[in-house]
Amino acid sequence: MTWSAANWTKNFRAWAAARYAEQMGWDVVGVVGKLMRRIAIVTRVCACLCLFLNAASDATAGQVKVKVEGVSIVLPIPAGFCELTSGNPIDQGMLATIGDALAKARGNQLLAMSADCQQLADWREGRGLLGDYGQYQAPHTASANDETFRQTCAALRSQGGRSFANLKGDAKTRMEESVQQMKVNEQRFAGFLGEEGTACYIALLQRLKAEDGPDVTQLTVLAITMVKGKFLFVNRYAPYANADTINETWAKLKLTIAALHEANRG
């Protein structure tokens, strides 16, 4: 979501309360179903900026070291991004509000968050909006194995239908027209983008109202992956311009996933 620092807390409290009151209707049961519902509800709130929740972290240049259920995992910061920290007073006011919302939702553990370095610097000075950012998350129960990972990706694939990312010509134009018709706070599952050996990817779109400008459409591209026997969700957010934004953001997220697995080899 694109929010300026001024008056952020008041606007977010009302928005988050409304979003958490909604129920997601994905027809999946069991462990995989719980995981997918957490993906949906937490992605809604994390179109905003989120707090580190129950995560012990040690930030170094270019990466964050965390523990997930006692397992040490290294999280690379994407190129061109800088970490949000609770040590910055402007960050902290926002982080405290979202931490409260996440706790009430019993959602995911936010392990690390970063944003475009220039946007973050400007935002902290009240000079602009924050639109390009990323997150690492873990579900409340993060333990995973190869079978659960395959089931989760298969369930997401079955829910995804036709992916917006592969549309061309008139179909692509119709899709972009449909996005323009989205209502404020409406979220759409934009499709299952693809699956690799280490991750599967989905895209979501949400129409939001920035406090100092017109409505914006925010894209979330989310990777579900498994590192050291733990589920991780790796999100990349960007302002949606057109259908090409999905593929461009997906390509950047793939680089992050590759770096994540390289950093945790052995």
N, C-alpha and C positions, 0 to 999 in steps of 0.2 A: 504494500500500500504506500502511496506517496503522501507523507504527513510532514509538516514543518514542526519544529520543536515547540513553538508557541501554542499554548492552549491544547496541547496534545492529549494530556491525561483525561480531561473532561470529555472530549469527543470519543476517545477510545472506550471508556467505561460503558457508555450507553451502547456503542456498537457491539462490543464483546458480549454483553449480557444478552442482546437479541440473538446473536449468532449461536450461542451455546444453548439457547432455549429450543433450537430446531433439532429435529431428529433426521438422521440420514437413512435412506431407504434401500441400501444395497442388500440384496437377497443372498447373503452368504452367512454361514453359521460356523461355529467352532472357533479354533485358534485363528485361522485365516480370516474369518469374518470380523473378529475383534480387532485384528491388526488393520484391516481395510477401513473399518469405521473410524479408528484413530487417525488414519491418514486423512480422511475427509474432514473430520471436525477440527483437527489441529491445523490443517492447511488453511482453513478459513481464518482462524485467529492469527496465524503466522504470515498472512499477507501483510501483517503489521510487524513490528520489531519485537523480539522476544527476549526473555530473561533466561540466563543459565539456571537450570532447575535441577537441584540435587546432583550436581556434577562437580567433581574435584578436577580443576584444570591448572595447567602450568604453561603459560604462553611463552614461546620463543619466536625468533624471527621466522616467519613463513609457516608456522605450524602451531598447533595446540595439542598438548598431551592431556588426555582424560582417562578416567576409569569408568567402565561400564560394567556394573555388577562385578566389580573387583578385577576386571581385565583391562590392562593398559592398552590404549589405542591412540595412535598418532593421527591427527586431523590436519592435512595441509590446507593453508589458506589459499584460495584461488588467486591467480596472477592478477595484479592490479587492484586487489581488495585489501582492506585493513580491518582488523578485529574491533568489534564493539566491546567495551570493557566497563565493568561496574565501577572502576576507579575514576572514570570521567563523570563529573556531576550531571552533565546534560544527558548522557546515556543512562545514568542510574535512575533518574526520575521516570523515564520511559520503561526501563527494564523492570522496575519494581511493580508498576501497574500491570504489565503483561504477565509477570510471574504470578501475580495473584489470580489472574484469569485462567492461566494454565493449570494452576493448582486446583481451582474449583472444578475444572473440567476433567481432572484426573487423566490428563492427556500425556503427551510425550515429554521426555526429558530433553531439554535443549542443551546440547553439548558445546556448541560454539556458533558464533554468528559473525559475519563480516560483510562489508559493503564496499562499493567503489570508493577508493581512497579520496578522490577529489570531492565526490558527492558528500561523503561523510564529513570532511573538513568544512565544507560550505554549510551543511546542515547544522553542525554544531555551532556555527557562527550566526545562524538564523538567515543565511543568504540563499537558501535553496531547499529543494525537496530530495528525499531519498527514495530512489526507484529501483536501483540495481543492487541486489544484495543476495546473500546465500546463508544457508544454515546446515548444520549437522544436528540430527535428532536421533534419539533411541526411544522405542516404545517402553511403556512402564515395565513390561516383562520382555526383556530383549533376547533371551536365549533362543537360538535358532539352529537348525541343521539343514542339510542339503534338501531333504524332502519337504520341510516346511517352506523353504525358500522357493522351491519349484511350484508348490501349491499356491503360494501367494502370487507369484508371477502369472500362473495359469488363470487364477481367479480374476486378476486385474485385466488380463487379455480378454477374457470372456465378457467383462463389463464394458470394455473400451469401445467396442463396435468399430466403426470406420474412423480412422485417425485423420484429424484435420491436417496434420503435417504432410500428408501425401496427396492432398487435393490440388487440382490444377485447373486452369481455364475457367469456364463458367462456374464449375462447382466451387472453386476457390473464391470467386467473386461472391457467390451466394453465401458462403460461410462468413466472409468478412462483413457482408450486410447484416447477417444474423447477429454477429457480435455487436454491431453498432446498436442493435435493438435491445440488448440486454438492459435490465433495470438495475438501479443502484442496489448494491448488496447481493445481487444474484450471482450464483456460482454455477459454472457448467464444467462438466467433465469433458475435456476436449479430445480425449482419446488415449489409447495405449500406443505409445510411440515405437516401442521395440524392446527386444530382449537380447542381452549378450550373456557370456558365460558368468560374469560377475555382477550383473545388475539388470533390472528391468525398469522401464521408464514410462511415466504417464504425464499428461499435461492437464492443467485446470486453468480456467479463466474466471475472473471475478470483476464485476463493475463496482467501482468505489467512488466516493465523493471526497476529493481533496479539500481541506479546509480553506485553501486560499486560491482555488481555481476551479476549472470545470471538472466534470466526471472523467475518470480515467479507467481504463481496463488494464488489470494487472495479470500477468502471466506467471504461473508457477509450473516449472518443470521439476518433477520429483523422481529421484532414483531410489529404488529399494535394493539394498545390497546386504551382504553378510561379511563381517570381518571378525576373525578369531571367534567364531561361533556366536556372534551377536548381530541381531538385526540393526541396521542403521538406515535412516532416511536422510538423503542428501538433497536439499532443495536449492533451486536457483530461481530467483524472482527478477522480472524485468517488466517495464511498461510495454504493453502490447501495441504495436504499430500496425501490423498486418500479419498474414499467415506465415510470412517468412520469419517473423520473430520467433516462432516455435522452433524451427530447425536451427536457427542461429543460437538460441539459448540452450537447446539440447546439445549441440556440439561443444559448447563451453562446459556443460555439466559432465559430459563424457571425459573431458580432460581431467576434471576434478576427481572423478571415480578412478581413473587410471593412476593418478598421483596417490590417492588414498590407499589403493592396494599395493602400490610399490613401496609406500612408506611403512607398511605393516607386514612385509614379507618376513618369513622365518619364524 
